Structure formats: structure tokens, C-alpha cells
Amino acid sequence: MSTHKLENQLKEQQYTFYANFATEVLEGIRREITPIFLRPRWLFLGLAASVVLCMVSVYMQDGNLSIDAILGLSEYNEMTNYYRYVQL
């Protein structure tokens, strides 16, 4: 096939698009650009999973899930007694 013949065929080509074509194409591009982790559902699921993993970690380290354990204060009384003993 010669280049001249191909150019003539392309010149004769007619494209017809329906009325909402541009809107649908742009909407599809917007959906593809928005990363899945920025959608609210994934954000909340990620936050919930992080909280659960942190609580599991606290439970594994301290053996309980008290407010003191979560804040890191569960060992505070024992350490203060130790420091008082060392200072005497």
C-alpha cells in the first residue's frame, strides 16, 4: 500500500461521536487519576487497620490494653521505684 493511497483514505475518514462522548472520556480519566488510597473508604479502612495493629502491638508488649499501656505509662511506677532505690 502506498503512502499516498493511505493519506487519501485517512482524509476521507469521517468520525461521529455521540453527544456525551467528551464528558464520559473526561470522567473516565478523572476516575483513573484519583488514586484508590485517597478515596474515603480506603482511608478509613487504613486508619482502622493501623489502630488495630497498634493495639495488638501494645497488648503483645504489655499483656493488657489499659489506658496506661496505650500511653506507655504502665511501667512508670516500677521505674520510679527503681530510680528512687538507686538514688538512695
C-alpha positions in Angstrom: 0.0 0.0 0.0 1.4 3.4 -1.0 1.7 6.3 1.4 -0.4 8.5 -1.0 -3.3 6.0 -1.0 -3.2 5.7 2.8 -3.3 9.5 3.1 -6.3 9.8 0.8 -8.1 7.1 2.8 -7.4 9.0 6.1 -8.6 12.3 4.6 -11.9 10.7 3.6 -12.5 9.1 7.1 -15.4 10.7 9.0 -15.7 10.4 12.8 -19.0 10.7 14.5 -19.3 10.9 18.3 -22.4 10.9 20.4 -23.3 13.9 22.5 -21.8 12.8 25.9 -18.6 11.4 24.5 -16.3 14.1 25.7 -17.9 14.2 29.2 -17.6 10.4 29.6 -14.0 10.4 28.4 -13.0 13.1 30.9 -14.9 11.4 33.7 -13.1 8.1 33.0 -9.7 9.9 33.0 -10.6 11.6 36.3 -11.5 8.3 37.9 -8.2 6.8 36.7 -6.2 9.7 38.1 -7.7 9.6 41.5 -5.6 7.0 43.4 -7.6 4.4 45.3 -5.9 5.1 48.6 -7.3 8.7 48.5 -10.9 7.6 48.4 -12.6 8.0 51.8 -13.5 4.3 52.2 -9.9 3.2 51.8 -8.7 6.0 54.1 -11.0 4.9 56.9 -10.1 1.2 56.4 -6.4 2.0 56.5 -6.9 4.1 59.7 -8.8 1.4 61.4 -6.2 -1.3 60.4 -3.5 1.0 61.8 -5.3 1.4 65.1 -5.9 -2.3 65.4 -2.3 -3.1 64.7 -1.1 -0.6 67.3 -3.4 -2.1 69.9 -2.2 -5.6 69.1 1.4 -4.4 69.4 0.6 -2.8 72.8 -1.1 -6.0 74.0 1.9 -8.1 72.9 4.3 -5.9 74.7 2.4 -5.2 78.0 0.0 -8.0 78.2 -3.1 -5.8 78.7 -4.9 -2.9 76.9 -5.3 -0.3 79.6 -5.0 3.4 79.0 -1.7 3.4 80.8 -0.4 0.7 78.5 -1.5 2.6 75.4 0.1 5.8 76.6 3.3 4.0 77.6 2.8 4.6 81.4 2.3 1.0 82.5 5.9 0.6 83.6 6.2 4.1 85.1 5.5 3.2 88.7 8.1 0.4 88.7 10.7 2.6 87.1 10.2 5.4 89.6 10.6 3.0 92.4 13.8 1.7 90.8 15.2 5.2 90.4 14.3 6.1 94.0 16.1 3.0 95.1 19.2 3.8 93.0 19.4 7.4 94.3 19.3 6.2 98.0 
